[in-house]
Amino acid sequence: MDMQAPSAALLSLSCIAVRDETPTVKTFRLRADGGPVGFTPGQALVVKVPLPGGPAWRSFTISGGTGGDLELTIKAQAPGGATRWLHENLREGSGIEARPPRGAFTLGLRDNDRLAFVSGGSGATPMMAMLRQLADTDPEADLAWFHAARDPAEVLFARELAELQARMPNLAVAISVSRPGPGWFGYRGRVSRGRLASAIPDLGRRQVFCCGPQGFMQEVRLIHAAEGGARAQFHTESFGGVAPAAAPIAEAAPEGPGFGLTVNGRAIGIRADETLLQASLRQGVVIPCGCGEGMCGTCMVQLVSGRVDSRPNGGLTPEEAAEGYVLACSTRAASDVEIRLA
């Protein structure tokens, strides 16, 4: 099947199906108007959500998809936000725009025979995409799956996990819920060192892929390190629409020969070693952002003029770079710079 060539152009997507996963999570199946779209399991789409107050760009991991279709599994958050809008408005037959799939949180990082997928809440979505990939390409893979959910009704992909265990003899699954109900026989409570070590006794010797709320990922990172895990063996998918804070002035680069920075016609300044994103946020210019690590592409802006030191971390395609786009979170000025919000 011929897939669309990578491009910086927005994808025009039609919703062709919606299914309930849990009481608060839906999966949206999307089909690009321009033809099938390829992706690497673990990558994400940056979706343009048309909120009443103006569009909001949000990153969602692609949970699956076949035949060039893409699936996004999204948990509804607070009223008025992007996820709630999608739950209430994205229906079969309606359309939405998104940037092409991107991201480096994939099995391309794998360099260990023993893996652990650790997720909290809807953080299970990239894990399921990668697990399906392993089931097809390496069904003998030694993989420990640990998922934390609020209650049994919110456990994602439970039925499919059971089916995959029948195909993958070395797949061990552990689920922990913080509000267990009658008849629950799995782990109980939030993630902790004792609970995680009990579920995955050799956690420190495994390469960990972790996704969930920031506090959850930090806790798991500390547990992995305490169990002897190497820092390079721990990977997170940290995007999810939470803007990283601007660098405090005290931690920003020292005063020195800065440059001029113009954002959508507004002239501000930028310090040496300060990213475009940090400089903009510090001076009240909001650039939508996600991971803050150059992976999700949410903060993509177009370079109008000037020289920059741009270091995307998988969040920018070669085609986008060739068209003059940079990621504000991982780009520093090397001269006076003008950018335009993409």
N, C-alpha and C positions, 0 to 999 in steps of 0.2 A: 504494500500500500504506500502510495506517495504521500509524504507528509509535507506540510507547509514549510517553506524555507525559513530559517530563523530571521527575524526582522525586528526592528525597534517599533514597528507599527502596532497599534492596538489591535487586539483580536476582537472581532464582533462575534459574540457567543449567544446562542439560543438555548434556553432551558428546555430540555426534552423530557425530563422526568424528575420527580421529587419523591423521596421515600423517607419515612421516619426511621431513625436508628434507635433513639431513646425518647423519653418525653420532652427533652430539650435539644436534641440533636437531629438535624436533617442532612441527608445527602442529596446534592443537586447534581444532576447529570447534564453536562453542557456540550453543545456541538458547535464548532466554529463554522461561520458562514462561508469562509474561504477554503474549507477543506480540512482533512484530518490534521490534528496537531500532535506531534511527538513530545514526549517528556521522559525524564529519568526519574524513577521512583524516589521520593524524598524531596523533589523540587516543589516549588510553590507558584501560584498565580498571584499577581498583584491586581486586585479587582477595583475598578472604579465604581464605587457605590454612590448612586445619586441621591444623597440625603437632601431633605428639604432646604437646609441651610447652605448647600453647596456640596460638590462631590467630595467624597472621602476615599483615599486610597488605602486598601487593607490587604495584607498578605494572608493567603490561606493555602495550606499544604494540599497538594493534589493527592487525594486518598486512593484514587484508582482511575480506571478508564480503559476501555478497549476500543479497537477499531477507529482510533483517532478522536474519540470522545474523551472528555475529562470529567472527573467527579471531585466535588468539594464536599467534605463532611464538616458541617459548621454547627457550633453550639450557640444558641441564642443567649446573648448577654443582656445587659441592662436596656430598658426601654429608651428609644431615641438614638441608639447607636447603630453602627453599620450591620452587625450581625442580626439584630432584631429586625432591621429593615429588610434584610434578605429573607428572613423567615416569613415575614408578613407580605412581601411583595413579589419575590421571585417565584414565579409559577410556570408550569408547563406552557410553552408558547411565548413567554416573555423573553426579553433580551437584556444583555449586559455587556460591558466592555472590560477588557483586562489586558495587561501586558503579557507577552509570551512567557512560558514556564522558565524558571531560573532557580538557581540555588545550588550550593555545594554540599548540602547535608544529604549525601547519597552513599551508596555502597562503594562508590569510587574511593572512599576514605579507608576502606577495609584493608587491614594488614595483619589480622589476627584470626586464627581458626576458631577461636571461641568468642562469641558475641553475646551481648546483653542489650535488649531493647527495653528501656525503662520509660514509662510515660505516666502522666497525670492528666485526667480528664480527656479533653479532645486532643491532647498531645499524642494520642494513639494513632492519629491519622497518617503521619509520615511512616510510622513503624509498620502499619498494615500494608502500605504501598510497597515498602522494602521487603516485608515478609512474603508477600505474593511473588515478588521477583525471585527471592531465594527458593520458594517452593517450586518455581519453574526451572531455575538454573542450577540450584545446589540443594536438592531436598535432603541431603545428608548433613547439612550444616548444623553445627553445635550451637544452639541458640537458646538463651534464657529470656523469656518474656515476662516482664513485671508491669502490671498496670494498676494504678490507684484511682479509685472512683469514689464519689460521695456515697452512693448507695447502690444496691444490686441492680436497680432499674436503669442506672446510668452507665453500666459497664458496656463499653463499645466492642462490637465485633465478636461477641461471645460465641455465637453459633459457628461463625467462620473459623475461629480459632480451633474449636473442637474438630472441625472438618480437616483443617490443615495438620493438626497433630496426627491424624490418621495417615497422612502422606509424608510427614516429616518425623522420623523416629527419634531424632535428637532435639526436638522442640519441647522445652519445658515451660509450662504456663503457670503463672501465679497471679492471682487477683487479690487486691486488698481494698476493702471498703470502710469508710469511716463511720457510716451509719448502717450497720448490718441489721437485717430484719430476721424474722423467724425462718429457720431453714437454711440460713447462710452458713456454709462450712469452710469458706475460704479464710484468708487472712483478714484481720480486723484492725482498723486504726490507720492513722496517717503513716507516711513513709518514715522509717527510723532505721538506724544502723542495725539494731537487732532484728527487725522485721525483714530488712532487705538481705542481711547476711544469712538469715534462716532460709529465705526463698532462693537465694543465689549464693551458696557457700563459697564459691570461687570467684566472687565478683571482682576482686582485685586483680585477677589474672585475665579478665575479659576486656574486650574492647566495647565500650559502652556508647550507645546512641540514646540520648535522653531528650525528651520533649515534654513540656508542660509549663505551668506557671513559673515565673522567675524564681520565687522562693523554693519551689519544689526542685527545680534543676540545681540550684545552689546547694541544697541539702544533699541531693544525690551525688553531686560533685565531691562534696566534703567526705561523704561516706566512702565513695570509691577510693579517694586518696587515703583515707584512714585504713582501708583494707589493703593498702599497698599498691593501688592502681597508679600507673604512670599518667601524668597529665596529658600526654599526647594520645592516650588511649581513651579519652573522654570527649565526646562530641555532643553539641547541643544544637537544637533548632530554636533560636531565641526570638524569632519574629512572631508578631501577632498583633501589631497595631499599637504597641506601647512605645511611645517616643522616648528615647534615651535623653536624660537630662543634659543640658549644656554643661560643658566643663566649668566648674566654679572658677571665678576669676583668679582665686589664689592658686589654682592648679593649672591654669592656662599657661601658655608659653610666656616667658618673661618679656617685658617691654623691649622692643627692638624695632628693627626696620620692617614694619608691616607693609601691607599693600591695601589698595583700594578694592572694595568688593561691591559690585552693583547687582542687586537681585530684583528682577522685574522692574528695572528703572529706579529703584531706591538705592541710593549710595550709602554704604556703611563701610566699616573697616574690617580688616582681618589681621590677626597677629601671626607672627611666624610660628609654624608648627601647629596652628589651629586649623581644624578642618572647616570646609565651607559650612557644614551643618552647625558646628559649634559656634562659629562666628555669627551665623544668622540667628540662631536661637538666643544667643547672648544679647543680641540687639533687637529682639522682638520680631524678627522676621521668621515666620513659621514655614518650614519645609517639611512636608509629610515624611515620616520616617518609620522604620520598623525595627530591624535588628541592630542597627548602628554598627554593624561589623562588615559591611560591604557584601552581604550575601543575598539579601532579599530583593534589592532593587527598588524599594519603595521610594527612596530619596533621589531617584534619577532626575537630573536636571540637564539642560542643554547649555554647553559652553558657547557663549556668543563671541567672546574675545579674551585674549590673555593666555598665559602659559600656566599649566598646573602640573602637580605631581599626583597622578590618579592611580590608586592601587585597589581596584575592585577585587573582591574575594569570591568570585563566582557569580556576583549579582549583576554583571553586565556582559552582554554577548559581544563578540567581535564586531558584529554588524552595528550594534548600538554605539560602540566605541568609535567605529569608522564614521558614523553619522554625527559625531560630536557630543555624544552624551557622556556624562560622568556621574558618579555617585557622590552626593554631597558629604556623606559620612566618612568617606575614605579618600577624599581629595583635598589637597592643600594648594594654596596659591603660590606660584613662583614669579608672579608679576601682578600688576593690577588686573583684575578679572571681572568680567561681566557674565552673569548666568541668567537663564530664563527657566522658570519652573516648567517642567514637562507636562 
